Amino acid sequence: MERIYSAHSPINKQKPKMSSKFSYHTAIESDFDRIMKFLSEYFFKEEPFTR
């Protein structure tokens, strides 16, 4: 968690914005997919909806 937030801190402005934003976006997407898969399996007992 600390690494995700450190990418947006003003101290790490030397780092390229694209890579940090990409890693942050992929982390959000993976967490969202994992949560949706768990909810669909727990409540609906069926395959998660694939986008």
SVG drawing of the C-alpha trace seen along z (x, -y; Angstrom):
<svg xmlns="http://www.w3.org/2000/svg" viewBox="-27 -18 41 40">
<polyline fill="none" stroke="black" stroke-width="0.4" points="0.0,0.0 2.8,-2.4 4.4,-1.9 1.2,-2.8 0.8,-6.1 4.5,-7.0 4.2,-7.2 1.9,-10.2 3.9,-12.0 5.7,-15.2 9.1,-13.7 9.1,-11.1 8.7,-13.6 11.8,-12.3 10.1,-9.1 8.2,-8.9 4.5,-9.6 3.4,-7.0 4.9,-3.9 3.6,-5.0 0.1,-5.7 0.1,-2.4 1.1,-0.4 -1.5,-2.2 -4.2,-1.6 -3.3,2.1 -3.4,2.5 -6.9,1.0 -8.0,3.2 -6.6,6.4 -8.2,5.7 -11.5,4.8 -11.5,8.1 -10.6,10.1 -13.4,8.6 -16.0,9.0 -15.0,12.6 -15.3,13.3 -18.7,11.6 -20.0,13.4 -18.8,16.7 -20.1,16.1 -23.5,14.6 -24.4,15.8 -22.4,19.1 -21.6,18.5 -18.8,17.3 -17.7,13.7 -18.6,11.3 -15.6,10.8 -15.3,7.4"/>
</svg>
